[in-house]
Amino acid sequence: MISLQRSLGRPAYFFGLLTDSARLGHQAAEALHRQLSRHGEKPDLTGVAEARRAGKAVVNTFREGLVRHFITPMEREDLEAVAQGLYAIPKVVEKCAERHELSWEKLRDIDFTLESRMLVQATEVVVEMTRALGNRARLAEIKALEARLSQMEDDASHIVLDSTRELYRPDQPPLTTIIATEILEILQNGLEHCGTLGGTMARVLMKNS
């Protein structure tokens, strides 16, 4: 019966879409990292925007699948929570890219590459975790990935604090400080979101094991 339910629930279809969504979040983070690494160049939001639009299309397809299929491989609420969490990543990334695009000329001397690289690494772990969820990996594997995300989140909070402290030097233009602080906060929010999403996926796997 369980095997029949899983077959009818099309787990490969649902988890394939979730993995696609995770990859698009990672793709968006990589595009943002490239943008923030090109000091003095006018930003190009194309890569970030394309990833976000593709992510929206994937999550819409996923939700349509939840409506069409009576049986799903996991509870609908759990699948929806993961899908929503994954789509939030490219949305946060796009917000950061847009803020940077509006004020890049005032941020020529500000280096965001360390924080943005950490976001790229965190989204890569999210991709691994999504694949593990789809493969019904052992809980220990999921918990190990969740721990990696949690450690990244902790490390990022210290790094962002150090970067923010540097921005408050007396010789730093106040407007630059305000704008750069906002961008750092968005990057930190993205990392915190990855950590929260990792916890969500761990709970979903535990609940549906």
Rosetta blueprint (number, residue, H / E / L):
1 M L
2 I H
3 S H
4 L H
5 Q H
6 R H
7 S H
8 L H
9 G H
10 R L
11 P H
12 A H
13 Y H
14 F H
15 F H
16 G H
17 L H
18 L H
19 T H
20 D H
21 S H
22 A H
23 R H
24 L H
25 G H
26 H H
27 Q H
28 A H
29 A H
30 E H
31 A H
32 L H
33 H H
34 R H
35 Q H
36 L H
37 S H
38 R L
39 H L
40 G L
41 E L
42 K L
43 P L
44 D L
45 L L
46 T H
47 G H
48 V H
49 A H
50 E H
51 A H
52 R H
53 R H
54 A H
55 G H
56 K H
57 A H
58 V H
59 V H
60 N H
61 T H
62 F H
63 R H
64 E H
65 G H
66 L H
67 V H
68 R H
69 H L
70 F L
71 I L
72 T L
73 P L
74 M L
75 E L
76 R H
77 E H
78 D H
79 L H
80 E H
81 A H
82 V H
83 A H
84 Q H
85 G H
86 L H
87 Y H
88 A H
89 I H
90 P H
91 K H
92 V H
93 V H
94 E H
95 K H
96 C H
97 A H
98 E H
99 R H
100 H H
101 E H
102 L H
103 S H
104 W H
105 E H
106 K H
107 L H
108 R L
109 D L
110 I L
111 D L
112 F L
113 T H
114 L H
115 E H
116 S H
117 R H
118 M H
119 L H
120 V H
121 Q H
122 A H
123 T H
124 E H
125 V H
126 V H
127 V H
128 E H
129 M H
130 T H
131 R H
132 A H
133 L H
134 G H
135 N L
136 R L
137 A L
138 R L
139 L H
140 A H
141 E H
142 I H
143 K H
144 A H
145 L H
146 E H
147 A H
148 R H
149 L H
150 S H
151 Q H
152 M H
153 E H
154 D H
155 D H
156 A H
157 S H
158 H H
159 I H
160 V H
161 L H
162 D H
163 S H
164 T H
165 R H
166 E H
167 L H
168 Y L
169 R L
170 P L
171 D L
172 Q L
173 P L
174 P H
175 L H
176 T H
177 T H
178 I H
179 I H
180 A H
181 T H
182 E H
183 I H
184 L H
185 E H
186 I H
187 L H
188 Q H
189 N H
190 G H
191 L H
192 E H
193 H H
194 C H
195 G H
196 T H
197 L H
198 G H
199 G H
200 T H
201 M H
202 A H
203 R H
204 V H
205 L H
206 M H
207 K H
208 N H
209 S L
